[in-house]
Amino acid sequence: MSRSGFIPPYLLQQVAEAVSSGLLAEPDLRVACRHTMDLDAGFRAGRSAHRARTQAADPEQAGPEEPTALAWTVHTAGNTQTLPGDPVRDETDESPSGDVTVDEAWDGIRASLDMFREAFGRTSYDDAGARVSATVHYGQDYQNAFWDGTQLVFGDGDGRVFNRFTIAVDILAHELGHAVTEHTAGLVYRDQPGALNESMSDVFGSCLKQRVLGQDATEADWLIGEGLFTDTVRGKALRSMSEPGTAYDDPVLGSDPQPGHMDDYVDTRDDNGGVHINSGIPNRAFHLAATGIGGSSTEGAGKIWYDALLTVGPTTDFAGFAAATVAVAGEHADVVREAWAGVGVVTDDGAGEPADRPDEHTPAEQPSGTREPAGVVEVRRSGGFAGITVTSSVDLDGDDPRVGEVRTLVHRVDITLLEHEAAAWAERPGRPDAFTYVIVWDGHEVAVPEDHATPDLLRLADLILSARDR
Ligand SMILES: [Zn+2]
């Protein structure tokens, strides 16, 4: 499972670029952003090592009739990158530590665990009472929070754009929500399944916030990460579930890129296919369902969404998840269906696509071998550490000196074969920070993760992208 950072990479990139272009004259802030991204990259490299230390409660500690005790420990990394760091406070210690960050994490984890047990009947993220381990004060000026597959991690923020990441209780539930999703549907962290993964975490986050504040669905503000931005940022929060795209509009950060309807779905290869962007669509569907059902969001739509999460598989798309929620909604099925229709995921007559439908892949006409490759070949390379996309093309009917070699490579690479292989690659998230190559030719468009690219394909891409230097 990919590590799921709370702050999307594009936002960190935005801050770093704004500083370097002079929009924001704070060199140390730029360093802080870059440092956060570097830590993220280093963290990803080492995450498999962390995965080894899963913790589970000892089943013998609880009697057969006793509910498994909820257990959690908050550590401090002391502004280093050491995980989990030194334990500061666990569930047996009811007295505040005096460190506001430690205590916010402690309170938020307890409230999250209580919500999962009381509202959803789930005992910790694995439903077997696993101890929740969290680390605060991670890194220097670290501008992110994440679930690493074994534990929660929270940075202090840089203090200029971002405050500490424990400041909003919904962030605690959001990160623990990633652990729950990993142990249930296992939604692949890319494209629509990835956006659903993100959205489920926001759903858990907002439910917890409303529960803590004693609000019902109509009283809630539906903001995610309220208070995370400092006063210098023009924005009320990181995301709005009721009005995606309206959470912030700032000269440095840009504006909230989230859509709230399928008409505005963002096709991008960045951010694992825009998982933090397109989550606005299912987020708004949840808001519509929760307010339509009324009362407690957690007990109403929240329970439906959680129950649906237990029934779907890793590659579920929006329509599949919509169908799953309708299927478990009981008396609220019509309200839930209307909510998904309101964001364009199902049509108004309720016709949705079935969950986990097989990819209806029509084998394309086989062009290679039957005729000489012709037309325009385009290559787009995205991702990479900097997240910069470059595009170029070669016209095989033109007089470009590379036409001969490109034609040979196009023939050898066989784009229709790539398309079939791409269906399998899409089942797994790509390696973080790797490039993705998109080849467009003869009515085909296929995305190839860098780690699956053959030498021929890499040569083809380099050859075409070299046109940018001419
Ligand atoms: Zn997340």
Boltz pocket constraint, residues with backbone or C-beta under 6 A from the ligand:
constraints:
  - pocket:
      binder: B
      contacts: [[A, 4], [A, 5], [A, 6], [A, 174], [A, 178], [A, 197], [A, 198], [A, 201]]
      max_distance: 6.0
